């Protein structure tokens, strides 16, 4: 791989820890059927917390290297480095922006676990798309993959138009985590039901008495955002008995910008406003802005946000939707799609899956 790519390409943390655990198993001379350290002891050895160790050990379960059962502990079931997996795919590149990974690392861990469960011997690497000239980076990566002696595939997370176009034209097995742009054909894809997201959250804001909807979208709009906007407009058009105006703004997730826009819209609005936020960053900025703006309770806007990915029962100051499938289940679907592409060849029909969403308040 090119040296400039190596700086932006590395295995995820849990795979590094999993490899260190396997190195320790071999160093200890453990054989199939032998017991291994408990989670707390592994955490002390690696200098990390037990939650991270649990994910790394679960990754080794997915790789068919160990088993973990109540009262039996961790048992070695394979020590070979080259035992075959169910497919010839040997490496999977996750193409993702680094800021997305920072915000949603747990989601990424779950997806890695799911993919690894279907492709237990595949080497999984994150390839961070640079802010400047990501298309050139993708071209170089495709060039290297096509020259590689390994069988490799891609998982594209929130890829832009040209990233999708270049990957689709390469013929390399690919799954897009997100919706395809119009005109893009070839890769399989899996995404949330964005129309349902728009419908659920708009209906919530209307039930809460919104008389004016401020819709704040992030700067880079993706194909799914159009479906969300379609749902918002459809809900407003069919809402009785009153007409609810909509104001659409495409904004950076900057607190000062969001605060200024909300203050301006509140000064123009004669009724209660509902804030529809595309991302948690926009929602957090909106909540912070509302704390600075004094309003009577009957006029304080309700806030709804499309994207919350964590599975824990965290309390948020806004309503939101999330995918019904857990991250590991999403990764399982992605792994199966990659396997089918490898088994079916280049003439495979594009598969896609639309995930249901649930409302949380």
Secondary structure, DSSP 8 states (H G I E B T S, - for coil): --HHHHTTEE--HHHHHHHHHHHHHHHTT--TT-B---HHHHHHHHTS-HHHHHHHHHHHHHTTSEEEETTTEEEE----S----SSS--EEEEEE-HHHHHHTHHHHHHHHHHHHHHSTT-EEEEEE--SS-HHHHHHHHHHHHHH-SS-EEEEEES--HHHHHHHHHHT--EEEES---TT--SSEEEEE-HHHHHHHHHHHHHHTT-SEEEEEE-SS--HHHHHHHHHHHHHHHH--SS--EEEEEE--S-HHHHHHHHHHHHHH-SS-EEEEESSHHHHHHHHHHHHHS---GGG--EEEES-----S----SSEEEEESS-HHHHHHHHHHHHHHHHHH-TT----EEEE-EEEE-
